[in-house]
Amino acid sequence: MSPHKLRHTYGTNLMEQSGDIHLLMTQLGHTSTTTAALYKNPVHEKAKKAAKKLGERRTNYEKD
């Protein structure tokens, strides 16, 4: 576990929990919203949505 990984995990979790990019910027010392926006991981969100849809499809399939 590196300091960078800990910082990134903290930033990602803070963004997921609060959704407040300005809070994230303050906590991590960023001056650019572009840099802070990297912690809102769209790839991760897409993966979570896809997994949820697959789970729903499987549940519906099992009911039939």
C-alpha positions, 0 to 999 in steps of 0.5 A: 500500500503506497501513500498515493493509493491511500490518497486516491482511495480516500478521494474516491470514497469522499467523492462517492459519499459526499458528491461534493467536488469542492470538499474534495478539492479542499481536502486534497489540496487541488486547485483545479476541478478537472484534477478533482473530477478524476476521483469521480470514476465514470468507468467504475460507475459504468461497471456498477450499473452493468453489474446491477442490470445483470443481477436484475436480468438474472432475477427476472430469468429465474422467476420465469 
